[in-house]
Every structure is written in structure tokens, then in C-alpha cells.
Amino acid sequence: MASIKDLKKDINNVLGDIIEGVYVVDAANGKNNSKEGAAIIDNAIEIFDELIVEVNKGKVENKKAHFKSVRKDLETKATKLVDDLNELT
């Protein structure tokens, strides 16, 4: 299993890339700070906060299963954000 440090990096990198993608799409469309883009960014930040809290939980019964569920949650929520990002174009 990957380390907690790697999981935190994955969360940061995935959500950071999505936020960067919003800026790229907005710039390409000539719309700086669009409402739709801001909503995606806000949602990504909320998801980041939620997932980091889950990773940092001290007392869990089965750590391996817990971290696997956090990774699955990241995948599901990131996919939704990417779908929203694709609708911006």
C-alpha cells in the first residue's frame, strides 16, 4: 500500500490539476474568473479539505480499508469535477 504521504500528494496533485485546468479553459475561452469556473474551483477546494481530514483521522479500525476508500472517494469526486470542467468548453 502506498504511504499516507503519497496519498496526500495524490489528492493535492489531482485537485490542483483540475483547478489549473479551469484557469486554462477560462483563458482559452476569453473568460477570466467565470462563475462556472469559480464554482468548480470552490468545489475542488472543499473536496481537498474533506479528503485531507479523512486521511488525518487518527483512530480507524482498518487503516488499509480506510485509505482505500479515501482513494476511491478521490477518484469519484475528481471524475465529477473533470466532467464539470469539460462542460466549460
trRosetta pair geometry for C-beta under 8 A, 3 or more apart (Angstrom, degrees):
i j d omega theta_ij theta_ji phi_ij phi_ji
1 64 5.8 -132 -70 -126 158 92
1 67 6.8 93 -179 85 130 140
1 68 8.0 -85 -128 -62 119 90
2 6 4.1 -100 171 83 114 139
2 7 6.0 138 104 -52 114 80
2 10 7.9 59 123 -23 158 134
2 67 8.0 -155 67 152 82 135
3 6 4.8 102 57 4 76 99
3 7 7.1 -135 102 -4 45 86
4 7 5.5 -53 -151 35 36 114
4 8 6.4 37 151 -19 67 103
4 55 6.2 133 -158 180 96 106
4 67 7.2 -111 -97 -110 72 133
5 8 5.9 -54 -151 36 30 110
5 9 6.5 31 150 -18 63 106
6 9 5.5 -52 -148 36 34 113
6 10 6.3 38 152 -23 66 103
7 10 5.6 -50 -149 33 32 113
7 11 6.5 35 152 -19 64 102
7 55 5.9 175 112 -123 124 130
7 67 6.0 -101 -86 -160 160 108
7 70 6.7 56 -178 101 134 127
7 71 6.5 -95 -132 -75 105 96
8 11 5.7 -50 -150 34 33 113
8 12 6.4 31 153 -16 64 108
8 52 6.8 62 -127 -116 93 87
8 55 6.0 154 -77 138 85 166
9 12 5.7 -58 -148 40 31 111
9 13 5.9 27 158 -17 68 111
10 13 5.9 -57 -139 40 27 107
10 14 6.0 23 164 -17 65 110
10 71 7.4 14 99 -122 149 91
10 74 6.9 77 122 145 107 164
11 14 6.3 -58 -142 37 22 105
11 15 6.3 4 167 0 61 115
11 48 6.3 128 157 -132 105 72
11 51 5.0 -173 -135 113 138 138
11 52 6.6 171 116 -66 157 77
11 55 7.3 -115 -20 -33 152 144
11 74 5.7 -111 -102 -114 80 136
12 15 6.6 -71 -145 47 20 97
12 16 5.7 21 161 -21 63 119
12 48 7.3 70 -98 -139 53 116
13 16 5.7 -58 -137 41 23 113
13 17 6.2 26 161 -22 62 106
14 17 6.0 -57 -153 32 25 110
14 18 6.8 24 151 -18 61 105
14 74 6.4 98 64 172 156 113
14 78 5.0 -44 159 -114 126 147
15 18 5.5 -50 -150 33 38 114
15 19 6.5 39 152 -19 66 102
15 44 4.7 150 -164 -175 99 101
15 45 7.8 137 165 -75 132 35
15 47 6.3 -174 -107 87 133 110
15 48 4.9 -168 101 -74 170 104
15 78 6.9 -113 -75 -102 67 100
15 81 7.6 44 -123 66 72 172
16 19 5.7 -53 -149 36 33 111
16 20 6.3 34 152 -18 65 106
17 20 5.5 -52 -146 38 33 113
17 21 6.3 41 151 -26 64 104
18 21 5.4 -50 -151 31 32 118
18 22 6.9 39 149 -24 62 96
18 40 7.2 -128 153 159 105 110
18 44 5.3 -175 92 -109 123 140
18 78 6.5 -148 -52 -148 140 83
18 81 4.9 24 -162 129 152 131
18 82 6.4 -103 -114 -73 109 70
18 85 6.3 -139 -158 -50 85 145
19 22 5.7 -46 -157 25 36 114
19 23 7.0 33 148 -14 63 101
19 40 7.9 173 -104 120 55 93
19 41 5.3 77 -128 -122 92 86
19 44 5.3 -160 -64 93 93 158
19 45 7.9 68 -86 -53 131 81
20 23 5.7 -54 -156 35 38 111
20 24 6.4 38 148 -20 69 105
21 24 5.5 -53 -146 36 35 113
21 25 6.2 32 157 -17 68 106
21 82 7.9 18 85 -119 165 72
21 85 5.3 30 117 -164 125 148
22 25 6.0 -57 -146 39 29 107
22 26 6.2 28 156 -18 65 109
22 37 4.4 134 -178 -155 108 95
22 40 5.2 178 -95 85 135 127
22 41 5.6 -132 67 -59 165 94
22 85 6.1 -106 -77 -119 73 103
22 88 7.1 122 -131 -23 69 171
23 26 5.8 -55 -144 39 29 111
23 27 6.2 28 157 -18 64 108
23 37 7.5 116 -72 -176 39 135
24 27 5.9 -57 -147 38 27 109
24 28 6.2 26 155 -19 64 109
25 28 5.7 -56 -144 38 30 111
25 29 6.2 18 159 -9 65 111
25 37 7.0 -176 79 -99 105 117
25 85 6.5 170 -13 -173 155 86
25 88 4.8 80 140 105 145 130
25 89 5.8 -97 -146 -71 117 82
26 29 6.0 -66 -145 45 27 103
26 31 5.2 -94 -157 85 77 77
26 32 5.9 97 149 -112 116 33
26 33 7.0 94 -175 -24 151 22
26 34 5.4 -159 -119 3 108 105
26 37 4.8 -1 -66 -72 123 166
26 88 7.4 -54 -64 171 66 139
27 30 7.7 38 -178 -73 30 27
27 32 7.0 41 -89 -89 62 78
28 89 7.9 -5 89 -117 128 90
29 34 7.6 0 83 -41 132 143
29 88 7.3 -123 -19 154 151 93
29 89 7.3 -155 -65 -122 120 50
31 34 4.3 41 136 -64 124 112
31 37 7.5 161 109 -7 108 132
33 37 6.9 -143 -151 75 23 122
33 38 6.2 37 -168 -59 69 111
34 37 4.3 88 60 9 91 106
34 38 6.7 -157 90 -8 45 85
34 88 7.3 138 77 -145 148 113
35 38 5.7 -54 -146 37 30 112
35 39 6.4 34 154 -23 64 104
36 39 5.7 -53 -152 31 30 113
36 40 6.8 29 151 -17 63 103
36 84 7.9 -165 176 171 95 97
36 87 7.7 -118 -179 101 138 100
36 88 5.7 167 116 -104 129 94
37 40 5.7 -54 -152 34 35 110
37 41 6.4 33 152 -17 67 106
37 88 6.3 69 -75 -122 83 145
38 41 5.6 -54 -147 38 33 112
38 42 6.2 35 154 -20 67 106
39 42 5.8 -52 -145 37 30 112
39 43 6.3 31 154 -19 63 108
39 84 7.9 -113 102 173 101 139
40 43 5.7 -56 -148 38 30 112
40 44 6.3 33 152 -22 65 105
40 81 6.1 114 -160 -155 95 87
40 84 5.2 174 -103 117 111 126
40 85 6.0 110 -155 -75 158 76
40 88 7.5 -65 -19 -51 150 130
41 44 5.6 -53 -148 34 31 113
41 45 6.5 31 154 -18 64 104
42 45 5.8 -55 -151 35 31 110
42 46 6.5 32 152 -18 65 105
43 46 5.7 -53 -149 36 33 112
43 47 6.3 33 153 -19 66 106
43 81 6.4 -178 105 -103 118 103
43 84 7.6 39 59 57 153 167
44 47 5.7 -53 -147 37 31 112
44 48 6.3 38 151 -24 64 104
44 81 5.8 83 -82 -134 92 149
45 48 5.5 -48 -149 31 33 116
45 49 6.5 33 153 -18 63 103
46 49 5.8 -55 -152 36 32 111
46 50 6.3 32 152 -19 65 107
47 50 5.6 -55 -147 37 32 113
47 51 6.1 26 159 -16 67 109
47 74 7.9 120 162 -121 114 61
47 77 4.9 166 -139 150 138 145
47 78 7.8 162 142 -66 155 63
47 81 7.3 -101 7 -51 159 134
48 51 6.1 -62 -146 39 25 105
48 52 6.3 22 159 -17 64 110
49 52 6.1 -58 -145 37 27 108
49 53 6.5 29 156 -20 62 107
50 53 5.9 -60 -155 34 28 111
50 54 6.6 26 150 -18 64 107
51 54 5.5 -53 -150 36 36 114
51 55 6.3 37 152 -20 68 103
51 70 6.0 115 -154 -166 87 99
51 73 6.6 178 -104 101 99 117
51 74 5.8 68 -123 -81 148 94
51 77 7.9 -146 -56 47 122 148
52 55 5.6 -50 -145 35 35 112
52 56 6.2 24 157 -11 66 112
53 56 6.0 -66 -145 45 27 105
53 57 7.2 54 151 -52 60 82
54 57 6.0 -25 -162 -15 35 113
54 66 7.7 -167 169 173 92 96
54 70 5.0 168 118 -106 127 113
54 73 7.4 23 68 59 172 154
55 67 7.2 60 -123 -115 76 83
55 70 5.7 113 -74 -165 77 164
57 60 5.5 77 110 -48 119 107
57 66 7.2 -114 67 180 126 143
60 63 5.7 118 80 -88 113 57
60 66 4.3 21 159 -64 157 159
61 66 7.7 142 52 -48 62 116
62 65 4.1 32 109 25 120 114
62 66 6.2 159 89 -21 63 88
63 66 5.4 -58 -144 37 31 115
63 67 6.2 23 163 -14 69 107
64 67 6.3 -58 -147 39 26 103
64 68 6.3 27 154 -20 62 110
65 68 5.5 -55 -145 37 31 115
65 69 6.4 31 155 -20 65 104
66 69 5.9 -58 -153 34 28 108
66 70 6.6 29 149 -19 64 104
67 70 5.4 -47 -146 33 38 114
67 71 6.4 40 153 -19 66 102
68 71 5.7 -52 -149 36 32 112
68 72 6.4 33 150 -19 64 106
69 72 5.5 -51 -144 38 35 113
69 73 6.2 41 152 -23 65 104
70 73 5.5 -52 -148 36 31 115
70 74 6.4 37 150 -22 63 102
71 74 5.6 -48 -151 32 33 115
71 75 6.6 35 150 -20 63 103
72 75 5.6 -52 -151 34 33 113
72 76 6.4 32 152 -18 65 106
73 76 5.8 -55 -146 37 31 110
73 77 6.1 19 160 -9 66 111
74 77 6.2 -64 -142 44 25 102
74 78 5.8 22 162 -19 65 115
75 78 6.0 -58 -139 39 22 109
75 79 6.3 27 158 -23 60 108
76 79 5.9 -57 -153 31 26 112
76 80 6.8 25 151 -17 61 105
77 80 5.6 -51 -153 34 36 114
77 81 6.5 36 150 -18 66 104
78 81 5.5 -52 -148 37 36 113
78 82 6.3 38 152 -21 67 104
79 82 5.7 -52 -147 35 31 112
79 83 6.5 36 151 -21 63 102
80 83 5.6 -52 -152 33 32 114
80 84 6.6 32 150 -17 64 103
81 84 5.5 -53 -151 37 35 112
81 85 6.3 38 149 -22 66 104
82 85 5.3 -49 -145 36 35 115
82 86 6.4 39 152 -22 65 102
83 86 5.7 -51 -150 33 31 113
83 87 6.8 34 150 -22 61 102
84 87 5.7 -54 -157 29 35 114
84 88 7.4 47 145 -31 61 93
85 88 5.7 -40 -165 11 41 117
86 89 6.3 -47 -168 20 44 111
